[in-house]
Amino acid sequence: MSDVQTFDIVIIGGGPAGGLASLAMAARGFSCALVDAADPAAMRAAAFDGRTSAISYASARVFKRLGLWEAISPEAEPIRDILVTDGRAKSRFSEGAVSNFSLHFDSRELGEDQPLGWIVENKIIRDALFDAIEATDTITLLAPAMRAATKYNPENAIVDLADGRQLVAKLVIAADGRRSLLRAEAGIKTNDWRYNQTGIVATVAHEKPHHGVAQEFFLPSGPFAILPMTHNRSSLVWTEDAGAAPAYMALSDEKFRIEIENRFGPYLGALEPAGPRWSYPLAFTLAQSYAAPRLALIGDAAHAIHPIAGQGYNLGIKDIAALADVLSEGRDVGLDIGAMTVLQNYQRWRRFDSAALALGCDSLVRLFSNDIGPLRLARSLGMSAVGKVKPLRDFFMRQAGADMGALPSLMQREA
Ligand SMILES: Cc1cc2nc3c(=O)[nH]c(=O)nc-3n(C[C@H](O)[C@H](O)[C@H](O)COP(=O)(O)OP(=O)(O)OC[C@H]3O[C@@H](n4cnc5c(N)ncnc54)[C@H](O)[C@@H]3O)c2cc1C
């Protein structure tokens, strides 16, 4: 193999965003190199990523149109209802309490036979992506391979890999995650802060069926979500104070089971942790620009948000679908896809939309992760208002389905 290879696009980062971007760009006729520092075999292993993702129905349309849904849907559990409750966990210090205020989002109220979204294991998504990438001739997967340096020229970008290979392209897509080095090297500033919270993630098997109900309890330490999975299992996303989380992570399986039983209550019957626990420090990062000459940011490289509303990857999917439209339209009228005249359209489309959602999620975290009296009252009043007004409930359900605003063609409803 020659040490210099030429592509239309080089994508750095083969995570959920970069992998999907390579397929979306290939479907528009662009040749791509997809580079990741990790070995795909390791990224497909069950131990690599224990999270699930809530996939909105607009995101599911992208998977369908790129031919991925057939592999994903058998293991995608439809979300029929979402129950949001303002409460306190039962512990040895408190009896636990649920306020009078709770919200119920019922998919049947939208009047269409579609769920509010699906819960899918990240491993299932990664497998579907890598299988499709390996079957696509116009994607060259270079992994494990580390990007060492990038040079942006007037006519192209040159990416040097640590092993000496060189990749030449019109455009580089940064899908290298929250701590994106491509973003930093391009001088793009970010707004970022830590939440002093850790997301503890585990899969739990249970005695009784969940009936497709996703539960989210707002506890003072942060939201505690129980998300329905296939095979009578649920995914637990437990946001805990960063100082307390290591102690919960270190508990024996039996003690952990007792802790989660206290928080779940009796509605799912007997519980059994199914597999290991994972923990993720939670932080907010928002890039101040999503593009620079010959560089576009997608996924967590552009915006990494709190998982309170399960929207992080969904935002990345919308970036990818929008970028696919912008680049193919630019190419079709003879423009250089790495030029700012083209990339500015992507920046205009995505920056405001994703910043609004990211900051909305941030406000939810601040409003709900505390036990301060006036804030408890404010959120109770807010939940009560949303609960009583059907158009407001419909608005939140469509927002959760990411089915609002200017939708890229991969996300639009069938004609
Ligand atoms: C607890 C938790 C729960 C979540 N739940 C949901 C949910 O329900 N729904 C939802 O939509 N989102 C959810 N998210 C968010 C979602 O997981 C992320 O938005 C998504 O994983 C980001 O994917 P990414 O590909 O942008 O970044 P990453 O997954 O971080 O991938 C970046 C990739 O770049 C590679 N890389 C980095 N630097 C280099 C380099 N120099 N050279 C080569 N490769 C490099 C890395 O190896 C990595 O594979 C959740 C997040 C957390 C923490």
The ligand as a Gaussian input file, in Angstrom:
#p B3LYP/6-31G(d) Opt

LIG

0 1
 C      -23.969000       7.849000      30.765000
 C      -24.278000       8.312000      29.360000
 C      -25.498000       7.991000      28.784000
 C      -25.817000       8.460000      27.498000
 N      -27.041000       8.162000      26.970000
 C      -27.389000       8.649000      25.753000
 C      -28.676000       8.381000      25.200000
 O      -29.523000       7.719000      25.790000
 N      -28.988000       8.899000      23.957000
 C      -28.083000       9.667000      23.272000
 O      -28.414000      10.139000      22.163000
 N      -26.848000       9.926000      23.776000
 C      -26.480000       9.435000      24.995000
 N      -25.232000       9.689000      25.503000
 C      -24.265000      10.472000      24.697000
 C      -23.528000       9.590000      23.669000
 O      -23.056000       8.410000      24.274000
 C      -22.396000      10.365000      23.030000
 O      -22.922000      11.580000      22.522000
 C      -21.728000       9.585000      21.891000
 O      -21.205000       8.376000      22.346000
 C      -20.608000      10.415000      21.265000
 O      -20.039000       9.711000      20.192000
 P      -18.815000      10.329000      19.376000
 O      -18.545000       9.348000      18.271000
 O      -19.069000      11.750000      19.036000
 O      -17.583000      10.372000      20.405000
 P      -16.753000       9.186000      21.090000
 O      -17.620000       8.033000      21.395000
 O      -16.002000       9.825000      22.205000
 O      -15.720000       8.708000      19.957000
 C      -14.545000       9.406000      19.642000
 C      -13.600000       8.452000      18.922000
 O      -12.465000       9.186000      18.444000
 C      -11.305000       8.391000      18.592000
 N      -10.127000       9.299000      18.630000
 C       -9.903000      10.325000      19.486000
 N       -8.715000      10.919000      19.199000
 C       -8.182000      10.264000      18.133000
 C       -6.970000      10.396000      17.371000
 N       -6.045000      11.348000      17.642000
 N       -6.732000       9.543000      16.342000
 C       -7.631000       8.575000      16.045000
 N       -8.795000       8.402000      16.743000
 C       -9.066000       9.227000      17.758000
 C      -11.535000       7.631000      19.892000
 O      -10.773000       6.421000      19.934000
 C      -13.054000       7.352000      19.831000
 O      -13.368000       6.085000      19.265000
 C      -24.880000       9.253000      26.783000
 C      -23.638000       9.562000      27.354000
 C      -23.342000       9.112000      28.636000
 C      -21.990000       9.482000      29.242000

